[in-house]
Amino acid sequence: YLKISKLALAFAIIRSKPPGKSCKEYTEHLAKIVSEQNFGWKSKVEALEAEVFRLRQELLLNKICPRVSLENGAFAETLLDEEHINSASYSSQLEDSGCDVSNDCAFDSLGIASEHTVNTSKCWLEIVPPLNLCCASAEKSLTDSVQFFQHLLEIRKLSEGGILEADFTELENDSFTVCSSVSRLLDGLTVFYNSPKFPVSSFLTEAVCVLIRLITDTKLSDHVLKKCSKKLEEFQKNLVQIILTNSSINRFQVLDAVSHTLVLLGRNNILRDSLISFLLLELRQFAEQMWQAYQTQAMYDITHYENIFSLFTILEQLLQNETEESNISGSDYDGEEKIRFLKNLDQIILHISDEFPLFSLYLWRVSVLLNSAQIQ
């Protein structure tokens, strides 16, 4: 049947081709037309899928709290009375030219994102405009997920204050919507960090703030992390690789932005241990590569070497938090990767300290932080 169809198509092309064109040229012309039509239909299908998913998000919000509606003026007015987020410090950090390499203020605002509420601008509560079937995009998908979690966080806040009654067990009944929303949020942020455009748009800043609030909220994080912990760990690993592989000349603003996000993610107890383990793994493997390069006088990746210090900074921030908390709760990071990292560290530092003194110093500082809680 397939052979007959191909033969019939070939005869049809030969008989219908216009004069002055070869069969090959006419076939390529027809293929181009069909391809353009397929692309148009594909865009429409993606737009419809995005709209269906947005409606699923809205339905889930209404199941959690039946009083919630995008048309509910009273609810909108209540939300508008809430605090507005002050994201100026994070935005200014992203919009910096990247030429300043000082460390004085690189992490001054690490606590801000999780200590403020999300901007509940009126536009987020208005009725969504008619669907444009030609403009579905990754940015639109990210925006929908950000808005969904903004509403979810506000419902959580108002229910805690007794203003609304909410049933968050509905999150367990529709884990697909929750996990897909988290995935779209993380994928959108990954796309931005891979190909950043500065100055950064405000909704990307808000996306980071929403993500941090989501995983640091004790009630909501249980539902989210239970279903999406693997995706969040994968997101952390992707951000680490973005740091290590970035070779652009003016890359400091990108490294600072990604580092900032990783430190904030590491504030969650579940994510922190996995992030520390992965950072120690990367540092241990690179330290072994540097030792091997020293022994064989081989070449090493200079970009990787320059960027690895961002991982040291992130790890020091996380371990310092661990040390401070261990004084209160008695808990500190004691994973298997810590044992592997410390196993041959002294020997590595001894051999490469003359050739790579700064790198050796940072390795030693990390080892001190790893052992400080145990010593105390």
Order of alpha helices (4+ residues) and beta strands (2+ residues): alpha-alpha-alpha-alpha-alpha-alpha-alpha-alpha-alpha-alpha-alpha-alpha-alpha-alpha-alpha-alpha
